[in-house]
Amino acid sequence: MFRAKSTVHKNSISTAAGSLLMAALISLSFVLSACGKETQETTEDTRHTESIAQVGEVPEEFREIIAENRFRNVSVSSDRLVKVESIWFKDGQSKKSAVIIMDLYGEILASHIVECNAAYDISAVTLTDDGGFIFAFGYNDHYIPGRDQLETGYHSRIIKCDAEGQVLFDKKLESVKIGALGTCIEKDGVYYFFGENESKEILANFAGEDIYILAIDENGNEVNQRYIGGSSFDQIETVRETEDGFVLEVASQSTDGDFAESNEKYKRTYWRVVINDDLEIMEKEIVPDGFDHDFRRYVGVKNGEPLYDDDEMFSDFDGGWVREYIDYGDTYLIVSERITGQVEHQPPYVSSIWYYYEMVYSMYDKSGTLVFRASVDSSPDYSWYEEDGFLP
């Protein structure tokens, strides 16, 4: 049974890998001339107009989904889809962040919008066994526009919603910095959050971060918490649930505390750490060669087990970078991104390349035969950036 239905997922790498891949596809480089003078810009457009070949006929139930690009940037659990969206308004000050829960055909089941002037970084979004969802978020009760955010203090909070998106509890954590909670696993009615946070000892020494684990119950009450690490940086690579605890894969630069045998001079040493449900360390060992799943992207669930973009079934896939795998029983859908070209802006001294791309939807039957393939142009509206003066 796939217990921890988290968009960050318990066998996942850091979310940085997925973010870097997306940034490589749609990142926009905004540059200014060295002296601030107006200069003549040379633009070379190398966009290819051809799209990936369309195959077969798209069934009625998928036509609207594909036309609306509804599966773009979703995360897949065994029975539901999750989309996290953040929107800045034109005034540059206000922001809304939304967690949207959908069924496997893209129909919205529940959603929750958080409005907070200075809050951001939704993380650890997890679909819960009661049909609802839980996630971590940032907040600042003392936000002052124009004042350094470090002075006013950004912290984490945890929001639990029911199946309709109504808030069951909203727990503020003034001792947990923003972004510190990266993964959540539900186990026996307890929500275990894993990430990195600054302990009191670390704050006193101005050093690094320790691994931080927080356990709360279904009412938002703290059950347990634990710091694991030393005086330098300690980071969770992955976390996996076991029958009576968890297995953590850890990268550490500490040479004291729980990782006294780590290398000196800021070299990372990798550890496999076993803890029980009470967060006590039961076993730990150095992994000399590190872990072999750096930059793996979780894309869905197959036969009850997590599936990654570098798994064998995708070795011959020709539709671009795999983003999601959605299982419908007799068929499965692979959602991928494919670069179709680029436009290069060349102001003096700087080259800025912007990528065009499309989302590709490929449906297969269980034998692996391609049933249909369709695509949607997902390129950003670069003319909007030109009109608003964001281009060099």
Phi and psi in degrees as a GROMACS rama.xvg file:
@    title "Ramachandran Plot"
@    xaxis  label "Phi"
@    yaxis  label "Psi"
@TYPE xy
-86.0989  97.9343  PHE-2
-79.5541  -46.6943  ARG-3
-96.0147  94.8934  ALA-4
-91.8876  74.5402  LYS-5
-109.081  139.712  SER-6
-68.8242  -20.3711  THR-7
-87.499  -24.4491  VAL-8
59.4359  142.411  HIS-9
-72.0644  -21.5967  LYS-10
-102.54  17.9888  ASN-11
-82.7365  160.023  SER-12
-80.8364  -178.915  ILE-13
-59.8985  148.125  SER-14
-65.384  -10.2691  THR-15
-59.7365  -34.509  ALA-16
-61.8473  -49.1317  ALA-17
-63.4753  -38.3883  GLY-18
-65.6799  -38.6578  SER-19
-66.2788  -38.1415  LEU-20
-65.0131  -44.8647  LEU-21
-63.3096  -40.9656  MET-22
-62.7263  -36.0875  ALA-23
-65.2423  -29.1492  ALA-24
-81.9694  -43.4109  LEU-25
-124.086  11.0302  ILE-26
-63.6085  143.585  SER-27
-116.066  124.654  LEU-28
-99.1313  113.625  SER-29
-103.581  121.376  PHE-30
-132.08  157.963  VAL-31
-119.843  152.82  LEU-32
-67.2509  156.206  SER-33
-61.2845  -34.739  ALA-34
-107.126  3.04571  CYS-35
77.4264  11.8524  GLY-36
-90.7195  152.763  LYS-37
-71.1601  133.468  GLU-38
-132.354  158.848  THR-39
-78.2447  126.649  GLN-40
-99.9203  136.119  GLU-41
-102.749  128.395  THR-42
-122.645  127.399  THR-43
-114.95  119.157  GLU-44
-101.047  113.502  ASP-45
-112.284  29.3347  THR-46
-70.6157  136.74  ARG-47
-93.6579  128.234  HIS-48
-82.6645  -19.4317  THR-49
-73.8283  140.416  GLU-50
-99.4953  170.75  SER-51
-63.9476  147.632  ILE-52
-62.0415  131.146  ALA-53
-81.1236  139.008  GLN-54
-127.571  135.341  VAL-55
66.1529  -172.339  GLY-56
-110.324  131.309  GLU-57
-75.0268  123.931  VAL-58
-61.1064  154.417  PRO-59
-53.8293  -41.3759  GLU-60
-68.4002  -12.9063  GLU-61
-108.543  -8.16777  PHE-62
-63.4901  -47.6132  ARG-63
-68.3361  -39.0526  GLU-64
-56.7108  -47.7879  ILE-65
-72.5754  -41.1249  ILE-66
-59.6465  -36.6656  ALA-67
-90.2593  0.305375  GLU-68
54.6146  41.8472  ASN-69
-70.2884  -22.9192  ARG-70
-95.0117  13.7511  PHE-71
-74.0725  128.226  ARG-72
61.17  41.3126  ASN-73
-101.885  164.407  VAL-74
-120.447  140.231  SER-75
-107.341  130.311  VAL-76
-105.998  -169.386  SER-77
-70.0401  -28.2361  SER-78
-137.252  -1.02  ASP-79
-145.203  163.494  ARG-80
-115.656  148.762  LEU-81
-126.736  134.667  VAL-82
-127.913  134.365  LYS-83
-114.858  124.597  VAL-84
-127.576  139.131  GLU-85
-127.042  133.57  SER-86
-128.746  122.881  ILE-87
-92.9344  137.261  TRP-88
-85.6264  165.252  PHE-89
-62.5894  -23.0536  LYS-90
-72.6306  -8.57752  ASP-91
73.921  3.16326  GLY-92
-112.978  -37.046  GLN-93
-101.846  152.365  SER-94
-150.102  144.275  LYS-95
-122.572  137.788  LYS-96
-122.158  136.007  SER-97
-127.486  139.45  ALA-98
-107.44  122.785  VAL-99
-118.857  125.418  ILE-100
-105.241  129.507  ILE-101
-128.172  160.822  MET-102
-82.5936  -177.962  ASP-103
-71.8149  -4.6478  LEU-104
-110.436  13.082  TYR-105
83.7154  7.42749  GLY-106
-82.1815  132.403  GLU-107
-71.2885  125.993  ILE-108
-97.2389  -38.2098  LEU-109
-162.784  158.699  ALA-110
-155.056  158.372  SER-111
-143.819  129.273  HIS-112
-109.352  130.218  ILE-113
-107.074  126.643  VAL-114
-112.591  119.292  GLU-115
-158.673  127.117  CYS-116
-54.5851  -41.6374  ASN-117
-120.144  22.4619  ALA-118
-103.213  148.681  ALA-119
-165.357  -173.195  TYR-120
66.3601  60.6473  ASP-121
-64.2898  133.193  ILE-122
-147.079  169.256  SER-123
55.6117  38.1353  ALA-124
-71.2822  121.531  VAL-125
-132.547  130.072  THR-126
-78.979  127.32  LEU-127
-96.8773  160.312  THR-128
-65.0282  -19.559  ASP-129
-87.1787  8.2101  ASP-130
92.3267  -5.34695  GLY-131
-96.7877  -154.352  GLY-132
-156.045  159.982  PHE-133
-139.076  146.937  ILE-134
-156.352  162.255  PHE-135
-104.015  153.677  ALA-136
-154.026  163.022  PHE-137
-100.996  152.97  GLY-138
-152.224  162.145  TYR-139
-150.196  103.81  ASN-140
-71.0267  -15.0901  ASP-141
-117.72  30.4636  HIS-142
-64.9019  131.643  TYR-143
-126.196  114.297  ILE-144
-53.5241  133.255  PRO-145
87.4331  -7.19318  GLY-146
-100.888  144.944  ARG-147
-56.4201  129.879  ASP-148
-64.5479  -26.3837  GLN-149
-68.7431  -30.8689  LEU-150
-69.9861  -39.0403  GLU-151
-86.8457  -17.5053  THR-152
86.7835  109.006  GLY-153
-105.012  130.204  TYR-154
-129.988  -179.822  HIS-155
-104.871  154.35  SER-156
-142.587  158.503  ARG-157
-119.334  129.564  ILE-158
-116.91  130.056  ILE-159
-114.355  128.392  LYS-160
-119.54  154.289  CYS-161
-86.3175  -170.559  ASP-162
-66.6021  -17.245  ALA-163
-98.8501  0.0965686  GLU-164
88.6278  7.69709  GLY-165
-80.4941  138.838  GLN-166
-71.4773  127.233  VAL-167
-94.7935  -37.9505  LEU-168
-156.06  153.559  PHE-169
-132.699  101.436  ASP-170
-104.07  119.525  LYS-171
-91.4748  138.881  LYS-172
-125.068  88.1258  LEU-173
-68.5705  -18.5814  GLU-174
-93.2549  1.39651  SER-175
-117.389  118.015  VAL-176
-70.4634  161.434  LYS-177
-62.3961  138.275  ILE-178
80.6418  4.16008  GLY-179
-76.7559  -20.28  ALA-180
-103.547  111.29  LEU-181
-107.068  -27.4688  GLY-182
-139.31  142.776  THR-183
-129.061  135.25  CYS-184
-126.734  126.868  ILE-185
-90.28  132.014  GLU-186
-150.089  117.027  LYS-187
53.3838  44.1425  ASP-188
78.9602  7.11401  GLY-189
-119.121  139.186  VAL-190
-101.889  116.848  TYR-191
-100.492  119.925  TYR-192
-104.641  135.051  PHE-193
-123.604  140.323  PHE-194
-179.641  -151.955  GLY-195
-130.145  136.804  GLU-196
-144.796  162.831  ASN-197
-89.6938  114.935  GLU-198
-77.6218  169.444  SER-199
-60.7543  -38.0441  LYS-200
-65.6055  -39.7558  GLU-201
-65.8118  -44.0448  ILE-202
-60.4678  -37.6266  LEU-203
-67.6052  -31.8387  ALA-204
-99.7788  -2.72756  ASN-205
53.0674  43.4414  PHE-206
-101.28  -122.705  ALA-207
-109.922  -150.624  GLY-208
-117.916  147.982  GLU-209
-99.7928  158.494  ASP-210
-66.5805  135.735  ILE-211
-125.631  132.227  TYR-212
-127.668  128.311  ILE-213
-125.691  129.614  LEU-214
-115.316  126.237  ALA-215
-128.88  155.289  ILE-216
-91.1047  -175.286  ASP-217
-69.8349  -9.93454  GLU-218
-103.456  2.56464  ASN-219
88.3644  7.40931  GLY-220
-82.6923  139.966  ASN-221
-69.0575  128.436  GLU-222
-98.0197  -40.6521  VAL-223
-166.571  159.641  ASN-224
-151.314  157.943  GLN-225
-156.568  135.682  ARG-226
-102.087  137.692  TYR-227
-130.058  127.806  ILE-228
153.169  -154.335  GLY-229
-147.07  -149.508  GLY-230
-86.9268  -2.74644  SER-231
-120.424  -159.94  SER-232
-80.9303  132.162  PHE-233
-130.25  133.414  ASP-234
-138.161  137.418  GLN-235
-81.3804  126.763  ILE-236
-87.199  -49.3798  GLU-237
-147.379  162.748  THR-238
-139.408  136.999  VAL-239
-131.899  135.413  ARG-240
-77.2078  141.175  GLU-241
-122.296  178.592  THR-242
-61.5689  -38.2357  GLU-243
-123.911  20.351  ASP-244
172.391  -140.258  GLY-245
-147.202  153.673  PHE-246
-113.492  123.627  VAL-247
-106.82  136.114  LEU-248
-103.74  122.913  GLU-249
-125.95  139.193  VAL-250
-108.756  125.902  ALA-251
-131.056  142.778  SER-252
-112.299  2.7288  GLN-253
-75.1869  147.548  SER-254
-119.535  19.3391  THR-255
-147.274  -171.822  ASP-256
62.2944  -131.496  GLY-257
-76.9652  -11.5249  ASP-258
-129.908  51.8733  PHE-259
-64.0198  -19.7163  ALA-260
-93.798  6.84108  GLU-261
-67.3191  161.561  SER-262
-67.8392  154.392  ASN-263
-90.8005  176.243  GLU-264
59.0566  41.2433  LYS-265
65.2829  21.9794  TYR-266
-82.9749  137.917  LYS-267
-80.658  134.591  ARG-268
-119.684  141.564  THR-269
-102.985  137.688  TYR-270
-129.351  146.645  TRP-271
-109.579  118.829  ARG-272
-119.841  129.321  VAL-273
-106.194  124.883  VAL-274
-122.72  157.361  ILE-275
-94.2602  -178.519  ASN-276
-64.6572  -19.8596  ASP-277
-89.5053  8.26833  ASP-278
69.7881  20.8832  LEU-279
-87.0075  139.737  GLU-280
-74.6049  121.229  ILE-281
-100.221  -37.35  MET-282
-147.534  154.023  GLU-283
-157.702  144  LYS-284
-151.704  148.45  GLU-285
-77.0003  138.577  ILE-286
-105.357  99.4374  VAL-287
-56.7664  -38.5374  PRO-288
-97.1227  9.10614  ASP-289
74.8153  -166.261  GLY-290
-105.174  149.2  PHE-291
-98.5649  19.5668  ASP-292
-124.353  29.1495  HIS-293
-59.54  134.457  ASP-294
68.3619  18.7455  PHE-295
-75.8331  140.144  ARG-296
-111.299  125.896  ARG-297
-71.589  131.175  TYR-298
-124.358  -7.74487  VAL-299
158.154  -162.538  GLY-300
-125.481  131.332  VAL-301
-128.928  123.521  LYS-302
53.2449  38.5258  ASN-303
79.3259  2.75933  GLY-304
-119.474  148.459  GLU-305
-60.1656  144.211  PRO-306
-121.27  140.032  LEU-307
-121.768  158.304  TYR-308
-68.6497  -14.558  ASP-309
-102.979  13.0191  ASP-310
-68.3049  160.213  ASP-311
-57.7366  -34.7417  GLU-312
-64.001  -17.7945  MET-313
-101.51  6.76531  PHE-314
-63.4379  -30.9119  SER-315
-108.085  12.6636  ASP-316
-70.6679  133.333  PHE-317
-114.635  16.688  ASP-318
-103.781  19.8931  GLY-319
100.504  -159.351  GLY-320
-78.2201  126.103  TRP-321
-72.3695  129.85  VAL-322
-110.769  -41.4125  ARG-323
-143.435  147.404  GLU-324
-122.749  119.541  TYR-325
-119.891  121.115  ILE-326
-97.1878  123.872  ASP-327
-109.698  13.6264  TYR-328
97.2101  -85.061  GLY-329
-80.9  -17.7009  ASP-330
-135.557  166.951  THR-331
-143.611  150.659  TYR-332
-113.672  130.616  LEU-333
-107.317  121.828  ILE-334
-102.832  126.833  VAL-335
-138.882  166.823  SER-336
-117.396  135.929  GLU-337
-133.802  123.108  ARG-338
-70.0724  132.11  ILE-339
-108.494  -7.11359  THR-340
160.424  -168.751  GLY-341
-154.645  157.014  GLN-342
-124.033  135.132  VAL-343
-115.191  122.067  GLU-344
-100.166  130.321  HIS-345
-127.159  75.6886  GLN-346
-73.4915  171.547  PRO-347
-55.2682  132.424  PRO-348
73.6631  -10.3585  TYR-349
-131.657  138.404  VAL-350
-113.241  125.831  SER-351
-121.646  114.083  SER-352
-106.474  126.532  ILE-353
-113.089  135.609  TRP-354
-100.611  138.444  TYR-355
-97.5633  145.133  TYR-356
-154.988  168.281  TYR-357
-131.583  152.219  GLU-358
-90.6058  132.613  MET-359
-115.271  132.184  VAL-360
-114.241  113.89  TYR-361
-120.653  116.226  SER-362
-100.5  132.108  MET-363
-124.321  152.342  TYR-364
-87.5155  176.76  ASP-365
-64.9304  -18.7117  LYS-366
-81.8863  -6.60851  SER-367
91.6792  9.83653  GLY-368
-83.7157  131.482  THR-369
-68.7736  121.23  LEU-370
-90.7427  -49.7478  VAL-371
-153.022  160.261  PHE-372
-144.537  132.403  ARG-373
-142.25  163.438  ALA-374
-143.762  160.75  SER-375
-133.063  133.132  VAL-376
-68.605  118.566  ASP-377
-113.17  18.6768  SER-378
-65.6961  141.029  SER-379
-62.657  156.99  PRO-380
-82.6861  89.132  ASP-381
-68.0576  -26.5864  TYR-382
-62.6435  -31.586  SER-383
-63.1251  -40.0775  TRP-384
-69.8158  -35.6628  TYR-385
-66.5432  -44.8149  GLU-386
-64.2089  -34.2765  GLU-387
-89.5726  5.62345  ASP-388
76.5405  22.5426  GLY-389
-86.222  -16.4119  PHE-390
-79.6307  152.997  LEU-391
